[in-house]
Amino acid sequence: MAYIMNEENHPYGVPSTGYLETIMTGYKSAGFDENILHQAADESMKGV
């Protein structure tokens, strides 16, 4: 499963804390590397 944000309908930006917490729960449940999510969140905050 993949989530792709479409900038045409929703401008890109920093994800909300609640959204990140939900995604982190899914990462933990699936056994994914949580560092990947942390890196992506950090990248989204550059230049803000």
C-alpha positions in Angstrom: 0.0 0.0 0.0 1.2 3.5 -0.7 -0.1 7.0 0.0 0.8 9.6 -2.6 -0.1 13.2 -1.9 -1.3 15.1 -5.0 -0.1 18.7 -4.8 -2.8 19.8 -7.2 -5.4 19.1 -4.6 -3.4 19.4 -1.4 -0.3 21.6 -1.1 2.8 19.8 0.2 3.7 20.7 3.8 4.8 19.5 7.1 2.7 16.5 8.4 0.7 17.1 11.5 1.8 15.5 14.8 -1.3 13.3 14.8 -0.7 12.1 11.3 3.0 11.2 12.2 1.8 9.3 15.3 -0.7 7.3 13.3 1.9 6.4 10.6 4.5 5.5 13.3 2.0 3.1 14.9 1.7 1.4 11.5 5.5 1.3 11.1 5.9 -0.3 14.5 3.1 -2.8 13.9 4.5 -3.8 10.5 8.1 -4.0 11.8 9.3 -1.3 9.5 12.5 0.7 10.2 11.2 3.7 12.1 14.3 5.7 11.2 13.1 6.0 7.6 9.9 7.7 8.8 11.9 10.0 11.1 14.2 11.0 8.2 11.3 11.7 5.9 9.6 13.9 8.6 12.9 15.8 9.1 13.2 16.3 5.3 9.7 17.7 5.2 10.5 20.3 7.8 13.6 21.7 6.0 13.1 25.2 4.8 9.9 25.7 7.0 
